[in-house]
Amino acid sequence: MKTLRFSPSLAVVAGWLVALASLAGYAGAPQAAAYRSLLVGTRTGSVLVDPPPEP
């Protein structure tokens, strides 16, 4: 019977997601859109899912 262990890399990814989310909260509209697309990208495994809209 295998036990589930919390991997260190998962903790690092979770920390980055929290940091990016807080940065997006303080940033302006274009920066927040860029952070959000990066956030979605890191969660799905690719770096950028969709590029941020042009200003």
C-alpha positions as CSV (number, residue, x, y, z in Angstrom):
1,M,0.0,0.0,0.0
2,K,1.6,3.2,-1.2
3,T,1.3,6.4,0.9
4,L,0.8,9.7,-0.7
5,R,3.7,12.1,0.0
6,F,3.7,15.8,-0.7
7,S,6.6,16.4,-3.1
8,P,8.9,19.4,-2.7
9,S,8.5,20.4,-6.3
10,L,4.7,20.6,-5.8
11,A,5.3,22.9,-2.8
12,V,7.5,25.1,-5.0
13,V,4.8,25.3,-7.7
14,A,2.1,26.1,-5.2
15,G,4.3,28.8,-3.7
16,W,4.9,30.3,-7.2
17,L,1.1,30.2,-7.9
18,V,0.4,32.1,-4.6
19,A,3.1,34.7,-5.4
20,L,1.9,35.3,-8.9
21,A,-1.7,35.6,-7.7
22,S,-0.7,38.2,-5.1
23,L,1.3,40.1,-7.8
24,A,-1.6,40.0,-10.2
25,G,-3.8,41.4,-7.4
26,Y,-1.5,44.5,-7.1
27,A,-0.7,44.9,-10.8
28,G,-2.6,47.0,-13.3
29,A,-4.9,45.6,-16.0
30,P,-2.4,44.5,-18.7
31,Q,0.1,43.1,-16.1
32,A,-2.7,41.3,-14.4
33,A,-3.8,39.7,-17.6
34,A,-0.2,38.6,-18.3
35,Y,0.1,37.2,-14.8
36,R,-3.2,35.4,-15.2
37,S,-2.2,33.8,-18.5
38,L,1.1,32.7,-16.9
39,L,-0.8,31.4,-13.9
40,V,-3.1,29.3,-16.1
41,G,0.0,28.1,-18.1
42,T,1.9,26.9,-15.1
43,R,-1.2,25.1,-13.8
44,T,-1.7,23.3,-17.2
45,G,2.0,22.6,-17.8
46,S,2.7,25.0,-20.7
47,V,4.2,28.4,-20.0
48,L,1.8,30.5,-22.0
49,V,-1.7,29.3,-22.9
50,D,-2.8,32.5,-24.6
51,P,-0.7,35.7,-24.9
52,P,-1.9,38.7,-23.0
53,P,-4.0,41.2,-25.1
54,E,-2.3,44.1,-26.8
55,P,-2.6,47.4,-24.9
